[in-house]
Amino acid sequence: MRHLTRQFAIGALRRGRGIEQFLGGADVGGERAVRWVNAGVAGHDYLDYLRAT
């Protein structure tokens, strides 16, 4: 697995690219799930999503 460094994340977001990072497994409501974060740029704002599915 590749680790997302701060420098890589900042560079990608400055270029208008989105980034994702796997955060590991989780137990959500008694069921197994996968967690990850997804961040991107919309105009001059940053969007971020944390998901467990």
PADREN-176432 format. One record per residue (C-alpha): residue in three letters; x, y, z. Coordinates in steps of 0.25 Angstrom, whole numbers, padded with zeros to 4 digits. Example, Ala and Ser with C-alpha at 12.3 -4.5 7.8 and 13.67 -1.06 7.14 Angstrom:
+-----+-------+-------+-------+
!   r !    xx !    yy !    zz !
+-----+-------+-------+-------+
! ALA !  0049 ! -0018 !  0031 !
! SER !  0055 ! -0004 !  0029 !
+-----+-------+-------+-------+
END
This chain:
+-----+-------+-------+-------+
!   r !    xx !    yy !    zz !
+-----+-------+-------+-------+
! MET !  0000 !  0000 !  0000 !
! ARG !  0005 !  0014 ! -0003 !
! HIS !  0005 !  0024 !  0008 !
! LEU ! -0001 !  0038 !  0005 !
! THR !  0009 !  0048 !  0009 !
! ARG !  0006 !  0063 !  0013 !
! GLN !  0014 !  0068 !  0001 !
! PHE !  0007 !  0059 ! -0009 !
! ALA ! -0006 !  0062 ! -0004 !
! ILE ! -0004 !  0077 ! -0004 !
! GLY !  0003 !  0076 ! -0018 !
! ALA ! -0009 !  0068 ! -0024 !
! LEU ! -0020 !  0078 ! -0018 !
! ARG ! -0012 !  0090 ! -0024 !
! ARG ! -0012 !  0084 ! -0037 !
! GLY ! -0027 !  0082 ! -0036 !
! ARG ! -0026 !  0067 ! -0034 !
! GLY ! -0034 !  0058 ! -0024 !
! ILE ! -0027 !  0049 ! -0014 !
! GLU ! -0032 !  0036 ! -0007 !
! GLN ! -0026 !  0028 !  0004 !
! PHE ! -0030 !  0015 !  0010 !
! LEU ! -0031 !  0015 !  0025 !
! GLY ! -0034 !  0001 !  0028 !
! GLY ! -0045 ! -0008 !  0032 !
! ALA ! -0056 ! -0005 !  0042 !
! ASP ! -0068 ! -0010 !  0049 !
! VAL ! -0080 ! -0002 !  0046 !
! GLY ! -0093 ! -0007 !  0053 !
! GLY ! -0088 ! -0021 !  0055 !
! GLU ! -0084 ! -0022 !  0040 !
! ARG ! -0070 ! -0022 !  0034 !
! ALA ! -0067 ! -0009 !  0026 !
! VAL ! -0056 ! -0002 !  0018 !
! ARG ! -0052 !  0012 !  0022 !
! TRP ! -0045 !  0022 !  0013 !
! VAL ! -0044 !  0037 !  0011 !
! ASN ! -0046 !  0044 ! -0002 !
! ALA ! -0043 !  0059 ! -0004 !
! GLY ! -0043 !  0068 ! -0016 !
! VAL ! -0045 !  0083 ! -0020 !
! ALA ! -0057 !  0090 ! -0025 !
! GLY ! -0054 !  0104 ! -0029 !
! HIS ! -0046 !  0110 ! -0018 !
! ASP ! -0052 !  0101 ! -0007 !
! TYR ! -0047 !  0087 ! -0002 !
! LEU ! -0057 !  0076 ! -0002 !
! ASP ! -0055 !  0064 !  0007 !
! TYR ! -0062 !  0051 !  0010 !
! LEU ! -0060 !  0040 !  0020 !
! ARG ! -0067 !  0027 !  0017 !
! ALA ! -0069 !  0014 !  0023 !
! THR ! -0076 !  0004 !  0014 !
+-----+-------+-------+-------+
END
